[in-house]
Amino acid sequence: MAIARKARCTIGTEVWIATALLHREHPERADFDVAEIMERIKQEIIVGEMRAGVETHIRQMCVANRKRDPSRLRILFATDTRRRRLFREGDAYDPGREGGKIAPSRDDVPEPYHYLLEWYGSAYARAAGDTQRKDPILALRGLGREMWVGEDPDGYVRRLREGWE
């Protein structure tokens, strides 16, 4: 669908829009192939043509859990070598990307796609937090901490090692 163009729509914003559209269109899927995201960008014609650097953004520059080189963007998360999904708070990321943009600002997104920002904040990103709270392994965090109150770690290890040869 051809829409009114915005000069501020960066390649990173295009990548975010295309990936968000894929998530909305295929809620049963956890991630998408790099080629699928590129094809979705081509279909949308957000800025009029496929710009150089789109594939590099999808493979590296927008990927939170890839080494910063040079971008700090945390728009995508690599689930495999060729697969990506949108980044969510709580996902692991390269420390060099700390503070990097997770989603585009409303001013940088063409108006017909503003609904994706609302969906991301209210449904997609929040769903990750719900999953982490319900995860039985994550629920074990802090279990038994009262047993160690006042215990000196070095003294505990010394007691365990008494009688070792």
C-alpha positions as CSV (number, residue, x, y, z in Angstrom):
1,M,0.0,0.0,0.0
2,A,1.5,3.3,-1.0
3,I,1.2,6.0,1.7
4,A,2.3,9.6,2.3
5,R,6.1,9.5,2.7
6,K,7.9,10.9,5.8
7,A,11.5,12.1,5.4
8,R,12.3,11.0,9.0
9,C,11.5,7.3,8.4
10,T,14.9,5.7,8.9
11,I,15.8,2.2,7.7
12,G,15.5,1.0,11.3
13,T,12.0,2.4,11.5
14,E,11.1,0.5,8.2
15,V,12.5,-2.7,9.7
16,W,10.5,-2.2,12.9
17,I,7.3,-1.5,10.9
18,A,7.7,-4.5,8.6
19,T,8.5,-6.9,11.5
20,A,5.6,-5.5,13.6
21,L,3.3,-6.1,10.6
22,L,4.5,-9.7,10.3
23,H,3.9,-10.3,14.0
24,R,0.3,-8.9,13.7
25,E,-0.4,-10.9,10.5
26,H,1.0,-14.1,11.9
27,P,0.5,-14.1,15.7
28,E,1.1,-17.9,15.8
29,R,4.7,-17.4,14.7
30,A,7.5,-16.5,17.1
31,D,10.0,-15.2,14.6
32,F,10.6,-14.5,10.9
33,D,13.3,-15.2,8.3
34,V,15.5,-12.2,7.3
35,A,14.2,-12.6,3.7
36,E,10.6,-12.4,4.9
37,I,11.2,-9.1,6.7
38,M,12.9,-7.8,3.5
39,E,10.0,-8.9,1.4
40,R,7.5,-7.2,3.7
41,I,9.5,-3.9,3.4
42,K,9.3,-4.2,-0.4
43,Q,5.5,-4.8,-0.2
44,E,4.9,-1.8,2.0
45,I,6.7,0.8,-0.1
46,I,7.1,3.0,3.0
47,V,9.7,5.3,1.5
48,G,9.2,4.6,-2.2
49,E,12.0,2.1,-2.8
50,M,14.1,-0.5,-1.2
51,R,17.1,1.4,0.3
52,A,20.6,0.1,0.4
53,G,21.5,-1.2,3.8
54,V,18.1,-2.8,4.6
55,E,19.5,-6.3,4.8
56,T,22.5,-5.1,7.0
57,H,20.0,-3.5,9.4
58,I,18.0,-6.7,9.7
59,R,21.1,-8.9,10.1
60,Q,23.2,-6.7,12.3
61,M,22.5,-3.0,12.9
62,C,19.0,-3.4,14.5
63,V,19.7,-6.7,16.4
64,A,20.0,-6.3,20.1
65,N,21.9,-9.5,20.8
66,R,24.5,-8.8,18.2
67,K,27.7,-6.9,18.9
68,R,27.2,-3.1,18.5
69,D,28.7,-2.3,15.0
70,P,28.1,0.7,15.1
71,S,24.4,1.0,15.9
72,R,22.9,0.8,19.4
73,L,19.4,0.0,18.1
74,R,17.6,-2.8,19.9
75,I,14.7,-3.2,17.5
76,L,15.1,-6.9,16.7
77,F,16.2,-10.0,18.6
78,A,18.0,-12.8,16.8
79,T,16.4,-16.2,17.6
80,D,18.7,-18.0,15.2
81,T,21.3,-17.0,12.5
82,R,18.6,-16.1,10.0
83,R,15.6,-15.5,12.2
84,R,14.4,-12.4,13.9
85,R,11.5,-11.1,16.1
86,L,10.8,-7.7,17.7
87,F,12.9,-7.0,20.8
88,R,11.1,-6.9,24.2
89,E,12.2,-5.6,27.5
90,G,13.9,-8.5,29.4
91,D,15.6,-9.9,26.3
92,A,19.3,-10.3,26.5
93,Y,21.3,-7.7,24.5
94,D,24.9,-6.7,23.8
95,P,26.0,-4.3,26.6
96,G,27.3,-1.8,24.0
97,R,23.6,-1.3,22.9
98,E,22.5,-0.1,26.4
99,G,20.1,2.8,25.9
100,G,19.5,2.1,22.3
101,K,16.1,2.6,20.7
102,I,13.7,-0.3,21.1
103,A,10.8,1.1,19.0
104,P,10.6,4.2,16.8
105,S,9.1,7.4,18.2
106,R,5.6,8.3,17.0
107,D,7.0,11.3,15.0
108,D,9.2,9.0,13.0
109,V,6.5,6.5,12.0
110,P,4.1,7.4,9.1
111,E,0.6,8.0,10.5
112,P,-1.0,4.9,8.9
113,Y,1.3,2.8,11.1
114,H,0.7,4.5,14.4
115,Y,-1.6,1.7,15.5
116,L,1.5,-0.6,15.5
117,L,3.1,1.5,18.3
118,E,-0.1,1.1,20.4
119,W,-0.2,-2.7,19.7
120,Y,3.5,-3.1,20.6
121,G,3.2,-1.3,23.9
122,S,-0.1,-2.8,25.0
123,A,0.0,-6.3,23.6
124,Y,3.4,-7.5,22.3
125,A,5.9,-6.0,24.7
126,R,3.6,-6.5,27.7
127,A,3.1,-10.2,26.8
128,A,6.8,-10.8,27.4
129,G,6.5,-9.6,31.0
130,D,3.5,-11.8,31.6
131,T,5.4,-14.9,30.3
132,Q,8.4,-14.1,32.5
133,R,6.1,-13.8,35.6
134,K,4.4,-17.2,34.8
135,D,7.6,-19.1,34.0
136,P,8.1,-21.7,36.7
137,I,11.9,-21.6,36.5
138,L,11.9,-17.8,36.8
139,A,9.4,-18.1,39.7
140,L,12.2,-19.9,41.7
141,R,14.3,-16.7,41.8
142,G,15.0,-15.8,45.5
143,L,13.7,-19.1,46.8
144,G,15.4,-20.0,50.1
145,R,17.2,-16.7,50.5
146,E,16.2,-16.6,54.2
147,M,18.5,-19.7,54.8
148,W,21.5,-17.5,54.0
149,V,20.7,-14.4,56.1
150,G,23.8,-13.7,58.3
151,E,25.8,-16.4,56.7
152,D,29.4,-15.5,55.8
153,P,30.1,-17.1,52.4
154,D,33.8,-17.7,53.1
155,G,33.0,-19.2,56.5
156,Y,30.4,-21.5,54.9
157,V,32.9,-22.8,52.3
158,R,35.6,-23.3,55.0
159,R,33.2,-25.4,57.0
160,L,32.3,-27.5,54.0
161,R,36.0,-28.1,53.2
162,E,36.9,-29.2,56.8
163,G,38.4,-32.7,56.6
164,W,39.3,-32.5,52.9
165,E,42.7,-33.7,52.0
